[in-house]
């Protein structure tokens, strides 16, 4: 029996843990390359004894990444950061790290490499995050031309830091902010009968279920026909940021005021909030919010990989139930 080995960089992260679980279920041995193996111990029960092994890896070190991919047929890079802190910089983690993984996978003779990027990766973006994602894709292609690049929209699921954050806010705050980038007015325009406080409702998002992203990675690596291609992964529906907040409120059974927040005000808030330990909002994130986060027309996506997109309405109420108003009527 041929032993199949996959190395997953960032395997203890949000997307990585779901991918590790699915690989193990398909009989793969999984080597989880992480900074702290002890914090990845929760992955072991997802497979048989010895099937999932976490090893200490520094993605910024060529030698460390080379050791992590030795003998692996598949290599997946699911490492990413949303904000910079300490020594974790977009250049070192996203760009240099991705280049190290791709070069190591090529040198080790891996048959497949999947790089998890993000929708919005663009060398011309005003966001440092988005520019670093584009530079990472370029570095991966240069080192491993047959790599598959997957660009998910915002990812939702039980451990996400997106819908869970808004749900947590709704349990303590009387309002939820909606950053409005286009069409915001405090007074009616000439000849207008209304005052569009929310403009167009904020940026447009196409949230994709974390399980679908994990399945997409496996599907992309399972067929040679996908080698060298780029896929953009989005869910079955596009939402405005205001509609996202309304989804959270329905799932939690809460009634909260939605407060339109002009992007100019958000920039000022971000200048202050970036210095808090948790960095809830940074100037770079506000710049990122200036562009929609939806799949591009004509770019292959989940359907081309044979993955049926999961709707947020079927999953979100289940994992946001812990924030649900105990006095709300049954959903």
NUMI-53471 format. One record per residue (C-alpha): residue number from 1; residue in one letter; x, y, z. Coordinates in Angstrom, 1 decimal. Each point is the difference from the previous one (the first is absolute). Layout:
// residues N
+-----+---------+--------+--------+--------+
: num : residuo :     xx :     yy :     zz :
+-----+---------+--------+--------+--------+
: NUM :       a :      X :      Y :      Z :
...
+-----+---------+--------+--------+--------+
//
This chain:
// residues 331
+-----+---------+--------+--------+--------+
: num : residuo :     xx :     yy :     zz :
+-----+---------+--------+--------+--------+
:   1 :       x :    0.0 :    0.0 :    0.0 :
:   2 :       x :    1.4 :    3.4 :   -1.0 :
:   3 :       x :    0.3 :    2.4 :    2.9 :
:   4 :       x :   -1.2 :    3.5 :   -1.0 :
:   5 :       x :    1.5 :    2.9 :    1.9 :
:   6 :       x :   -1.3 :    3.6 :   -0.1 :
:   7 :       x :    1.7 :    2.9 :    1.7 :
:   8 :       x :   -2.4 :    2.8 :    1.1 :
:   9 :       x :    1.7 :    3.3 :    1.0 :
:  10 :       x :   -2.3 :    1.8 :    2.4 :
:  11 :       x :   -2.0 :   -3.3 :    0.7 :
:  12 :       x :   -1.2 :    1.2 :    3.4 :
:  13 :       x :   -1.5 :    3.1 :   -1.4 :
:  14 :       x :   -3.6 :    0.6 :   -1.0 :
:  15 :       x :    0.1 :   -1.4 :   -3.5 :
:  16 :       x :    2.9 :   -2.4 :    0.7 :
:  17 :       x :   -1.7 :   -2.0 :    2.8 :
:  18 :       x :   -3.0 :   -0.8 :   -2.3 :
:  19 :       x :    2.4 :   -1.0 :   -2.8 :
:  20 :       x :    2.0 :   -2.3 :    2.4 :
:  21 :       x :   -3.2 :   -1.7 :    1.1 :
:  22 :       x :   -1.1 :   -0.7 :   -3.6 :
:  23 :       x :    3.4 :   -1.2 :   -1.1 :
:  24 :       x :    0.2 :   -2.4 :    3.0 :
:  25 :       x :   -3.5 :   -1.3 :   -0.8 :
:  26 :       x :    1.2 :   -0.8 :   -3.5 :
:  27 :       x :    2.9 :   -2.1 :    1.3 :
:  28 :       x :    2.8 :    2.6 :   -0.3 :
:  29 :       x :    2.8 :    0.3 :    2.5 :
:  30 :       x :    0.1 :    3.6 :    0.9 :
:  31 :       x :    3.0 :    2.0 :    1.1 :
:  32 :       x :   -1.1 :    3.2 :    1.6 :
:  33 :       x :    2.6 :    2.7 :   -0.3 :
:  34 :       x :   -0.6 :    2.6 :    2.8 :
:  35 :       x :    1.9 :    2.4 :    2.3 :
:  36 :       x :   -1.2 :   -1.8 :    3.1 :
:  37 :       x :   -0.7 :   -3.7 :   -0.2 :
:  38 :       x :   -1.4 :   -0.2 :    3.5 :
:  39 :       x :   -2.8 :    2.4 :   -1.0 :
:  40 :       x :   -0.8 :   -2.3 :   -3.0 :
:  41 :       x :   -0.5 :   -3.1 :    2.2 :
:  42 :       x :   -3.8 :    0.3 :   -0.3 :
:  43 :       x :    0.4 :   -1.2 :   -3.6 :
:  44 :       x :    1.3 :   -3.5 :    0.9 :
:  45 :       x :   -3.5 :   -1.5 :    0.8 :
:  46 :       x :   -1.1 :    0.9 :   -3.5 :
:  47 :       x :    2.0 :   -3.0 :   -1.3 :
:  48 :       x :    1.3 :   -3.4 :    1.1 :
:  49 :       x :    2.9 :   -0.3 :    2.4 :
:  50 :       x :    3.1 :    1.5 :   -1.7 :
:  51 :       x :   -2.0 :    1.1 :   -3.1 :
:  52 :       x :    0.2 :    3.7 :    0.8 :
:  53 :       x :    3.4 :    1.4 :    1.2 :
:  54 :       x :    0.7 :    3.6 :    0.8 :
:  55 :       x :    3.6 :    1.3 :   -0.4 :
:  56 :       x :    1.5 :    3.3 :    0.9 :
:  57 :       x :    0.6 :    2.0 :   -3.1 :
:  58 :       x :    1.1 :    3.6 :   -0.7 :
:  59 :       x :   -1.5 :    0.9 :   -3.4 :
:  60 :       x :    2.5 :    2.8 :   -0.3 :
:  61 :       x :    2.9 :   -2.5 :    0.1 :
:  62 :       x :    0.9 :   -1.8 :   -3.2 :
:  63 :       x :    1.7 :   -2.8 :    1.9 :
:  64 :       x :   -3.1 :   -0.4 :    2.3 :
:  65 :       x :   -2.4 :   -0.1 :   -2.9 :
:  66 :       x :    2.1 :   -2.5 :   -1.9 :
:  67 :       x :    0.0 :   -2.4 :    3.0 :
:  68 :       x :   -3.8 :    0.3 :    0.3 :
:  69 :       x :   -0.7 :   -1.1 :   -3.6 :
:  70 :       x :    2.5 :   -2.8 :   -0.2 :
:  71 :       x :   -1.7 :   -3.1 :   -1.5 :
:  72 :       x :   -3.4 :    1.8 :   -0.5 :
:  73 :       x :   -2.0 :   -0.6 :   -3.1 :
:  74 :       x :   -2.3 :    3.0 :    0.7 :
:  75 :       x :    0.9 :    3.3 :    1.5 :
:  76 :       x :   -2.5 :    2.6 :    1.1 :
:  77 :       x :    0.8 :    3.5 :    1.2 :
:  78 :       x :   -2.9 :    1.3 :    2.1 :
:  79 :       x :    2.0 :    2.5 :    2.0 :
:  80 :       x :   -1.2 :    3.6 :    0.2 :
:  81 :       x :   -0.3 :    2.9 :    2.3 :
:  82 :       x :   -2.7 :    2.8 :   -0.1 :
:  83 :       x :    2.1 :    2.6 :    1.9 :
:  84 :       x :    3.7 :    0.5 :    0.6 :
:  85 :       x :    1.3 :   -0.3 :    3.5 :
:  86 :       x :    3.4 :   -0.5 :    1.4 :
:  87 :       x :    2.3 :   -1.9 :   -2.3 :
:  88 :       x :   -3.0 :   -1.2 :   -2.0 :
:  89 :       x :    0.0 :    2.2 :   -3.1 :
:  90 :       x :   -1.9 :   -0.4 :   -3.3 :
:  91 :       x :    3.3 :   -0.2 :   -1.9 :
:  92 :       x :    1.5 :   -2.6 :    2.2 :
:  93 :       x :   -3.1 :   -2.2 :    0.5 :
:  94 :       x :   -1.9 :    0.4 :   -3.2 :
:  95 :       x :    2.8 :    0.6 :   -2.6 :
:  96 :       x :    3.2 :   -1.4 :    1.3 :
:  97 :       x :   -1.7 :   -2.9 :    1.8 :
:  98 :       x :   -2.0 :   -0.9 :   -3.2 :
:  99 :       x :    3.1 :    0.1 :   -2.1 :
: 100 :       x :    1.8 :   -2.3 :    2.5 :
: 101 :       x :   -2.8 :   -2.5 :    0.0 :
: 102 :       x :   -0.3 :   -0.1 :   -3.8 :
: 103 :       x :    3.8 :   -0.3 :   -0.5 :
: 104 :       x :    0.2 :   -2.8 :    2.6 :
: 105 :       x :   -3.0 :   -1.9 :   -1.6 :
: 106 :       x :    1.6 :    0.2 :   -3.4 :
: 107 :       x :    3.4 :   -1.2 :    1.3 :
: 108 :       x :   -1.6 :   -2.9 :    1.9 :
: 109 :       x :   -1.8 :   -1.2 :   -3.1 :
: 110 :       x :   -3.5 :    0.6 :    1.3 :
: 111 :       x :   -2.7 :   -0.9 :   -2.6 :
: 112 :       x :   -2.3 :    2.8 :    1.1 :
: 113 :       x :    0.1 :    3.3 :    1.7 :
: 114 :       x :   -3.1 :    2.0 :    1.0 :
: 115 :       x :    0.4 :    3.6 :    1.2 :
: 116 :       x :   -2.9 :    1.6 :    1.9 :
: 117 :       x :   -0.1 :    3.7 :   -0.9 :
: 118 :       x :   -2.9 :    2.4 :    0.1 :
: 119 :       x :   -2.5 :    1.7 :   -2.2 :
: 120 :       x :    1.3 :    3.6 :   -0.4 :
: 121 :       x :    3.6 :   -1.0 :   -0.5 :
: 122 :       x :    1.2 :    2.8 :   -2.2 :
: 123 :       x :    3.4 :    1.7 :   -0.5 :
: 124 :       x :   -1.8 :    3.3 :   -0.6 :
: 125 :       x :   -2.2 :   -0.2 :    3.2 :
: 126 :       x :    0.3 :    2.9 :    2.5 :
: 127 :       x :    0.1 :   -2.8 :    2.7 :
: 128 :       x :    3.4 :   -1.3 :    1.2 :
: 129 :       x :   -1.8 :   -3.3 :    0.7 :
: 130 :       x :   -1.4 :   -0.4 :   -3.5 :
: 131 :       x :    3.3 :    1.0 :   -1.7 :
: 132 :       x :    1.9 :   -2.6 :    2.1 :
: 133 :       x :   -2.5 :   -2.6 :   -1.0 :
: 134 :       x :    0.6 :    0.8 :   -3.7 :
: 135 :       x :    3.8 :    0.0 :    0.5 :
: 136 :       x :   -0.3 :   -3.4 :    1.7 :
: 137 :       x :   -1.9 :   -1.5 :   -3.0 :
: 138 :       x :    2.7 :    1.3 :   -2.3 :
: 139 :       x :    2.8 :   -1.5 :    2.2 :
: 140 :       x :   -1.9 :   -3.4 :    0.0 :
: 141 :       x :   -0.4 :    0.0 :   -3.7 :
: 142 :       x :    3.7 :    0.8 :   -0.6 :
: 143 :       x :    1.1 :   -2.9 :    2.2 :
: 144 :       x :   -2.7 :   -2.6 :   -0.7 :
: 145 :       x :   -1.8 :    0.9 :   -3.3 :
: 146 :       x :   -2.4 :   -3.0 :    0.4 :
: 147 :       x :   -1.3 :    1.3 :    3.3 :
: 148 :       x :   -3.7 :    0.4 :    0.4 :
: 149 :       x :   -1.0 :    3.4 :    1.5 :
: 150 :       x :   -3.3 :    0.3 :    1.9 :
: 151 :       x :   -1.4 :    3.4 :    0.9 :
: 152 :       x :   -2.9 :   -0.3 :    2.4 :
: 153 :       x :   -2.3 :    2.9 :    0.9 :
: 154 :       x :   -0.5 :    0.6 :    3.7 :
: 155 :       x :   -0.3 :   -3.5 :    1.6 :
: 156 :       x :   -2.7 :   -0.9 :    2.5 :
: 157 :       x :   -0.3 :   -3.0 :    2.3 :
: 158 :       x :   -0.1 :   -1.0 :    3.7 :
: 159 :       x :    3.4 :    1.5 :    0.8 :
: 160 :       x :   -0.1 :    3.1 :   -2.2 :
: 161 :       x :    1.0 :    3.4 :    1.3 :
: 162 :       x :   -2.5 :    1.7 :   -2.2 :
: 163 :       x :   -3.6 :   -0.9 :    0.8 :
: 164 :       x :    0.9 :   -1.1 :    3.5 :
: 165 :       x :    1.5 :    3.4 :    0.7 :
: 166 :       x :   -3.2 :    1.8 :   -1.1 :
: 167 :       x :   -2.1 :   -2.4 :    2.0 :
: 168 :       x :    2.1 :    0.6 :    3.1 :
: 169 :       x :   -0.4 :    3.7 :   -0.5 :
: 170 :       x :   -3.8 :   -0.4 :   -0.4 :
: 171 :       x :   -0.2 :   -1.6 :    3.4 :
: 172 :       x :    1.4 :    3.0 :    1.8 :
: 173 :       x :   -0.4 :    3.0 :   -2.2 :
: 174 :       x :   -3.3 :    1.8 :   -0.8 :
: 175 :       x :    1.2 :    0.6 :   -3.6 :
: 176 :       x :    2.1 :   -1.5 :   -2.7 :
: 177 :       x :    2.1 :    2.2 :   -2.3 :
: 178 :       x :   -0.3 :   -0.2 :   -3.8 :
: 179 :       x :    3.0 :    1.6 :   -1.8 :
: 180 :       x :   -1.5 :    1.7 :   -3.0 :
: 181 :       x :    2.3 :    0.8 :   -2.9 :
: 182 :       x :   -2.4 :    1.1 :   -2.7 :
: 183 :       x :   -3.2 :    2.1 :   -0.2 :
: 184 :       x :   -0.1 :    1.2 :    3.7 :
: 185 :       x :   -1.9 :    3.2 :    0.6 :
: 186 :       x :   -1.1 :    1.8 :    3.2 :
: 187 :       x :   -2.6 :    1.9 :   -2.0 :
: 188 :       x :   -2.1 :   -0.6 :   -3.1 :
: 189 :       x :    1.5 :    0.9 :   -3.4 :
: 190 :       x :   -1.7 :    2.7 :   -2.1 :
: 191 :       x :   -3.2 :   -1.5 :   -1.3 :
: 192 :       x :    0.3 :   -3.1 :    2.2 :
: 193 :       x :   -2.8 :   -1.1 :    2.3 :
: 194 :       x :    2.3 :   -2.1 :    2.2 :
: 195 :       x :    3.1 :    0.2 :    2.0 :
: 196 :       x :    2.2 :   -3.1 :   -0.7 :
: 197 :       x :    1.8 :   -0.3 :    3.3 :
: 198 :       x :    1.4 :   -3.4 :   -1.0 :
: 199 :       x :    0.8 :    0.9 :   -3.6 :
: 200 :       x :    0.3 :   -3.3 :   -1.8 :
: 201 :       x :    0.4 :   -1.9 :    3.3 :
: 202 :       x :    3.7 :   -0.2 :    0.0 :
: 203 :       x :    2.4 :   -2.2 :   -1.9 :
: 204 :       x :   -1.3 :   -3.2 :   -1.6 :
: 205 :       x :    1.2 :   -3.3 :    1.3 :
: 206 :       x :   -0.4 :   -3.6 :   -1.2 :
: 207 :       x :    0.6 :   -2.0 :    3.2 :
: 208 :       x :    1.2 :   -3.6 :   -0.6 :
: 209 :       x :   -0.3 :   -2.9 :    2.4 :
: 210 :       x :    3.3 :   -1.2 :    1.5 :
: 211 :       x :   -0.9 :   -3.6 :   -0.8 :
: 212 :       x :   -0.5 :    0.9 :   -3.7 :
: 213 :       x :    3.4 :    1.6 :   -0.1 :
: 214 :       x :    1.6 :   -3.1 :    1.5 :
: 215 :       x :   -1.8 :   -2.2 :   -2.6 :
: 216 :       x :    1.1 :    2.4 :   -2.7 :
: 217 :       x :    3.7 :   -0.5 :    1.0 :
: 218 :       x :   -0.3 :   -3.7 :   -0.2 :
: 219 :       x :   -1.9 :    0.1 :   -3.3 :
: 220 :       x :    2.6 :    2.4 :   -1.5 :
: 221 :       x :    2.8 :   -2.3 :    0.9 :
: 222 :       x :   -1.8 :   -3.2 :   -1.1 :
: 223 :       x :    0.0 :    0.8 :   -3.7 :
: 224 :       x :    3.0 :    0.8 :   -2.2 :
: 225 :       x :   -2.4 :    2.1 :   -2.1 :
: 226 :       x :    0.0 :    2.6 :    2.7 :
: 227 :       x :    3.8 :    0.5 :    0.2 :
: 228 :       x :    1.1 :    3.6 :   -0.5 :
: 229 :       x :   -3.6 :    1.4 :    0.2 :
: 230 :       x :   -1.5 :    2.6 :    2.3 :
: 231 :       x :   -3.4 :   -0.4 :    1.6 :
: 232 :       x :   -2.1 :    2.6 :    1.8 :
: 233 :       x :   -2.3 :   -1.5 :    2.7 :
: 234 :       x :   -3.2 :    1.6 :    1.0 :
: 235 :       x :   -3.3 :   -1.1 :    1.5 :
: 236 :       x :   -3.3 :   -0.2 :   -1.8 :
: 237 :       x :   -1.1 :    3.5 :    1.0 :
: 238 :       x :    1.4 :    3.5 :    0.0 :
: 239 :       x :   -0.7 :    2.2 :    3.1 :
: 240 :       x :    0.5 :    3.6 :    0.8 :
: 241 :       x :    1.7 :    0.7 :    3.4 :
: 242 :       x :   -3.4 :    1.1 :    1.3 :
: 243 :       x :   -1.6 :   -3.3 :   -1.1 :
: 244 :       x :    2.8 :   -1.9 :    1.8 :
: 245 :       x :   -0.9 :    1.9 :    3.2 :
: 246 :       x :   -3.7 :   -0.8 :   -0.5 :
: 247 :       x :    0.9 :   -3.7 :   -0.5 :
: 248 :       x :    1.8 :    0.0 :    3.3 :
: 249 :       x :   -2.9 :    1.6 :    1.8 :
: 250 :       x :   -2.4 :   -2.5 :   -1.4 :
: 251 :       x :    2.2 :   -2.9 :    1.1 :
: 252 :       x :    0.4 :    1.4 :    3.5 :
: 253 :       x :   -3.6 :    1.1 :    0.4 :
: 254 :       x :    1.0 :    3.5 :    1.0 :
: 255 :       x :   -1.3 :    3.4 :   -1.0 :
: 256 :       x :    2.8 :    2.5 :   -0.3 :
: 257 :       x :    0.4 :    3.4 :   -1.6 :
: 258 :       x :    2.1 :   -0.1 :   -3.1 :
: 259 :       x :    2.1 :    3.2 :    0.0 :
: 260 :       x :    1.4 :    1.3 :   -3.4 :
: 261 :       x :    3.7 :    0.9 :    0.4 :
: 262 :       x :    1.5 :    2.0 :   -2.9 :
: 263 :       x :    3.3 :   -1.4 :   -1.1 :
: 264 :       x :    1.6 :    3.4 :    0.9 :
: 265 :       x :   -1.0 :   -0.5 :    3.6 :
: 266 :       x :    1.2 :   -3.6 :    0.0 :
: 267 :       x :    3.4 :    1.2 :   -1.1 :
: 268 :       x :    0.3 :    2.2 :    3.0 :
: 269 :       x :   -1.2 :   -2.7 :    2.4 :
: 270 :       x :    2.5 :   -2.5 :   -1.6 :
: 271 :       x :    2.9 :    2.4 :    0.7 :
: 272 :       x :   -0.8 :   -0.4 :    3.7 :
: 273 :       x :   -1.2 :   -3.6 :    0.2 :
: 274 :       x :    3.1 :   -1.3 :   -1.7 :
: 275 :       x :    1.9 :    0.6 :    3.2 :
: 276 :       x :   -2.2 :   -2.3 :    2.1 :
: 277 :       x :    1.4 :   -3.5 :    0.7 :
: 278 :       x :   -2.7 :   -1.7 :   -2.0 :
: 279 :       x :    0.2 :    2.5 :   -2.9 :
: 280 :       x :   -3.7 :   -0.2 :   -0.7 :
: 281 :       x :    0.3 :    2.4 :   -3.0 :
: 282 :       x :    3.0 :    1.3 :   -1.8 :
: 283 :       x :    0.5 :    2.7 :   -2.7 :
: 284 :       x :    1.0 :   -2.7 :   -2.5 :
: 285 :       x :   -3.3 :   -1.9 :    0.7 :
: 286 :       x :   -2.0 :    3.1 :   -0.7 :
: 287 :       x :    1.9 :    0.4 :   -3.3 :
: 288 :       x :   -0.9 :   -3.6 :   -0.8 :
: 289 :       x :   -3.6 :    0.7 :    0.7 :
: 290 :       x :    0.0 :    2.4 :   -2.9 :
: 291 :       x :   -0.4 :   -2.8 :   -2.5 :
: 292 :       x :   -2.6 :   -2.7 :   -0.4 :
: 293 :       x :    1.0 :   -3.5 :    0.9 :
: 294 :       x :   -1.8 :   -2.2 :   -2.6 :
: 295 :       x :    1.1 :   -2.4 :   -2.6 :
: 296 :       x :    1.1 :    1.4 :   -3.4 :
: 297 :       x :   -2.1 :   -0.6 :   -3.1 :
: 298 :       x :    1.4 :   -2.8 :   -2.1 :
: 299 :       x :    2.5 :   -1.3 :    2.6 :
: 300 :       x :   -0.5 :   -3.7 :    0.9 :
: 301 :       x :   -1.4 :   -0.7 :    3.4 :
: 302 :       x :   -1.5 :   -2.7 :    2.3 :
: 303 :       x :   -2.3 :   -1.4 :   -2.7 :
: 304 :       x :    3.0 :   -0.6 :   -2.3 :
: 305 :       x :    1.5 :   -2.1 :    2.8 :
: 306 :       x :   -3.2 :   -2.0 :    0.5 :
: 307 :       x :   -0.8 :    1.6 :    3.3 :
: 308 :       x :   -3.5 :    1.1 :    0.8 :
: 309 :       x :    0.0 :    3.4 :    1.8 :
: 310 :       x :   -1.6 :   -0.1 :    3.5 :
: 311 :       x :   -2.3 :    2.9 :    0.9 :
: 312 :       x :    0.7 :    2.0 :    3.1 :
: 313 :       x :   -3.7 :   -0.3 :    1.1 :
: 314 :       x :    0.3 :   -3.8 :    0.4 :
: 315 :       x :    3.2 :    0.1 :    2.1 :
: 316 :       x :    0.3 :    3.3 :    1.9 :
: 317 :       x :   -3.0 :   -0.4 :    2.4 :
: 318 :       x :    1.4 :   -3.2 :    1.3 :
: 319 :       x :    3.4 :    1.3 :    1.1 :
: 320 :       x :   -1.3 :    3.5 :    1.1 :
: 321 :       x :   -2.6 :   -1.6 :    2.3 :
: 322 :       x :    2.3 :    0.5 :    3.0 :
: 323 :       x :   -0.6 :    3.8 :   -0.5 :
: 324 :       x :   -3.7 :   -0.4 :   -0.4 :
: 325 :       x :   -2.4 :    2.1 :    2.1 :
: 326 :       x :   -1.6 :   -2.5 :    2.4 :
: 327 :       x :   -3.2 :    2.0 :   -0.1 :
: 328 :       x :   -0.3 :    0.0 :   -3.8 :
: 329 :       x :   -2.8 :   -2.1 :   -1.6 :
: 330 :       x :    1.2 :   -3.3 :   -1.4 :
: 331 :       x :    1.4 :    0.4 :   -3.5 :
+-----+---------+--------+--------+--------+
//
